[in-house]
Amino acid sequence: MVDPILRSAALASGTTEAELRQALRTGELQRIAPGAYLYRTVLETLDATELHRARIRAVRCALGSRAAISHVSAAIVHGFDVWDADLSRVHLTHNRATGARRTTHLHSHAALLAVDDVEIVDGVPVTSAARTVVDLARTLPPEQAVVIGDSAMRMHPALDLRAVLDAAGSRAGIAAARRIAGLLDGRSESPGESLSRLRMREAGTRPPELQHELRTPAGLFVARVDFFWEDPGIVGEFDGMGKYGSGAPGVAADVVRREKLREDAIRELGLEVVRWTWAELFRFDVVLERLARAAERARR
């Protein structure tokens, strides 16, 4: 985790205002939030989530005793999967009824926080897993909210949203949050699997079994698959394209070889295998046609 350079700490350690201005002028330092900087060489190594974490750490020093990091920022602190969400602002919630505001770098929400709604994670006061999921289910589009909610359920199998949903009363978006809560499933192991499940639901596809274990007639383990339809006998697998494209060429080739052997073993059980990629999640009719052809083959 990267700690930003805080202006106050830099000045206290002997750096002058002129030196800070010079470092910013030359680009040696980059401003990531008011009064918070990173060296350019460090910033260039960070992805969007890591940069957001650094901004959170810049904000935490200014948090009052009645405020907590919340919403998508809380999801990142908790380590939940976050897909396609706006990370330009750090979100925090003040424990009060009014006074919400937004700036370029900060979105301050105003809402009452129960004692159980806040916990400390990595030294940062943050809304609890349940409160975070419900807040995001109220405020994000369904796809983004389900990805985060599935991830939270996977990390916390006993996570119960009912108390937080009930306490929300008639807050804006609570009806949507209740619908989202009914869609969550911690057995989805990646954002792509969560989105695949939503696509199937939108298309009216019969719900598959998730993370189903396949075994030989003798009981030997063959594979655990993303999606399974016992009748007519189809395995569905989501391929995250990064899965085989990282690491040394020899390592990637070995992964592909092992995946092919795994798929061959599945087919030897008499099952059809249908795969799809990230790109095909956004033209899911291609996947539906593939599933339909696989069903015809399986029935023959």
Buried (B, 14 or more C-beta within 10 A) or exposed (E): EBEBBBBEBBEEEEBEEEEBEEBEEEEEBBEBBEBBBBBEEBBEEBEEBBBBBBBBBBBBEBBEEEBBBBBBBBBBBBEBBBBEBEBEBBBBBBBBEEEEEEEEBBBBBBBEBEEEBBBEBEEBBBBBBBBBBBBBBBBBEBBBBBBBBBBBBBBBEEBEBEBBBEBBEEBEBBEBBBEBBEBBBBBBBBBBBBBBBBBBEEEEBEEBEBBBEBEEEEEEEBBEBBBBBEEBBBBBBBBEEEBBEEEEEEEBEEBEEEBEEBBEBBEEBEBBBBBBBBEBBEEBEBBBEBBEEBBEEBEE
